[in-house]
Amino acid sequence: MSWQVIQQALPLFRKAFVLTLELSAIGVVLATILGLVIALLREYKVPVLSQICATFEELLRNTPLLIQLFFLYYGFPSIGLKLSAQACAIIGISLLGAAYMSGAFRGGFSGIPTIQVESAKALGLSPLQMVRHVTLPQGLTRSVPAVAANAIFLVKETSVFTVIAVPELTNTARDLIGMYYRTDEYLLMLVVAYAIILIPLSVVLTLLERRVRRGTFGD
């Protein structure tokens, strides 16, 4: 183990670290927003759109991200739509994440007591009012654990971006290993870099989950 090798590689890993953070943040935010929209469309069974969303969700959840990235990066140019590697990465992780986030949100919505939904209807609330005053306040809090788990999953999935040459952490480590054959040092840096991202994220999400649970259920 050579600390000099690690020190020399730090600038490249720092750049890859920042890019991985950026792609992860954008992907998780977009996935959460899209997932919430899809979940609401399916929860309220909006004609046509709910069926489209259900098909989309099943398709994305049952195909590997690797295949989706290949399709975006190598398939789209054949129809005249060429996207950068980073754009394909963001689209791929966002769509995959949306499919998983939708399931998380729908799980939260299903936990809302039926009597509250019936009471809202009896009071004459419109669908939009029900979403605002009943579905979202309670469904989102119940969805926090699953949404948090999905967020961590999506950050880990950024390692797949190496297949389309996005210079994130895994790709940087692989390239350095291929050039200098210092496997131990570069793999150690890769593990530490992901730990720096994932451990604080996991702690923050766990604290958020506990706070939401305490505020909602009192335990």
Sequence and secondary structure as in RCSB ss.txt:
>XXXX:A:sequence
MSWQVIQQALPLFRKAFVLTLELSAIGVVLATILGLVIALLREYKVPVLSQICATFEELLRNTPLLIQLFFLYYG
FPSIGLKLSAQACAIIGISLLGAAYMSGAFRGGFSGIPTIQVESAKALGLSPLQMVRHVTLPQGLTRSVPAVAAN
AIFLVKETSVFTVIAVPELTNTARDLIGMYYRTDEYLLMLVVAYAIILIPLSVVLTLLERRVRRGTFGD
>XXXX:A:secstr
  HHHHHHHHHHHHHHHHHHHHHHHHHHHHHHHHHHHHHHHHHTT TTHHHHHHHHHHHHHTS HHHHHHIIIII
GGGGT    HHHHHHHHHHHHHHHHHHHHHHHHHHTS HHHHHHHHHTT  HHHHIIIIIHHHHHHHHHHHHHHH
HHHHHHHGGGGGGGT  SHHHHHHHHHHHH  HHHHHHHHHHHHHHHHHHHHHHHHHHHHHHHHHHH  
